[in-house]
Amino acid sequence: MNIRQLTYFVEVCKHQSFTRAAEALFVTQSALSKMIKQLEGELGVQLVDRTSKPFKLTTEGSILYERGQLAIKHIDDEIASLYDSLNVYQGRICVGIPPVIGTAYFSESIHNYRNRYPQIELIIREVGANAVRDKIDSGDIDIGAVILPFESKCYTEYPIIVSENTLIVNENHPFATRESVTFLELKDENWILLDNTFMLHDRILQICESVGFSPHISCLSSQWDFIANMVAFGEGISILPKPIIKKFRDNRIRMVPLKEPDFPWDIALITRKDKYLSKPIKSFIEEARKV
């Protein structure tokens, strides 16, 4: 068994599909199936139960998947440590960034990083903030951006930006000329929100429930610009980060500060505490803090 075979097997397990794993690995499905068959032959055990629908591992396959992930992580960390010991800025890092956070902040950081370290392969994965933790745990990404507060003893936080969320309404809405609005005053409004793959969605629901109501949600979307357009047409209200709305130039939208409670939008990068922080990862954190 070699590292390539193990990597391919772990990828099949992650995707629970030969087809999706082959796409992720940029190989044909037949080549991937042949590789796994060869691995099974070398080990003398069946790893995948091919009679089962949906995808299912045998007992031996489950053991290899669990231990194989640890082995690949250990090898990746050792290679990163070797590069660092040679003082070489090389390698590959994968960063998970939620769409809203990426639009508001990280575009410039990514551009600057690639210009400064062209020999490092920087891969960006767009992923909802609620999924960042799972993607880091599975090894799909090395580091990810989240909205604070983020409570976990297994992760280290690296604060990046401090800002705030803001209420947005149509120019003709009664709140459009207000200096501020409390959350409780929004209890009878129609809400247009980011969907539940975003941390902002969960935070809004938590705050509304804490002040005594559940919002009437008329629309959920994964696209912040669609939400802003709907608000511009007077279809409802929403709450979005102020840096995002500043990029959306529409004279029909008004931003109104929120209070009782205040609603900050603080962003951090997170890594697992047990992950080796290579120079490429450290330099990405440093670059993100410069903007």
Secondary structure, 3 states (H helix, E strand, C coil): CCHHHHHHHHHHHHHCCHHHHHHHHCCCHHHHHHHHHHHHHHHCCCCECCCCCCCCECHHHHHHHHHHHHHHHHHHHHHHHHHHHCCCCCEEEEEEECHHHHHHHHHHHHHHHHHHCCCEEEEEEECCHHHHHHHHHHCCCCEEEEECCCCCCCEEEEEEEEEEEEEEEECCCHHHHCCCEEHHHHCCCEEEEECCCCHHHHHHHHHHHHCCCCCEEEEEECCHHHHHHHHHCCCCEEEEEHHHHHHCCCCCEEEECEECCCCEEEEEEEEECCCCCCHHHHHHHHHHHHC
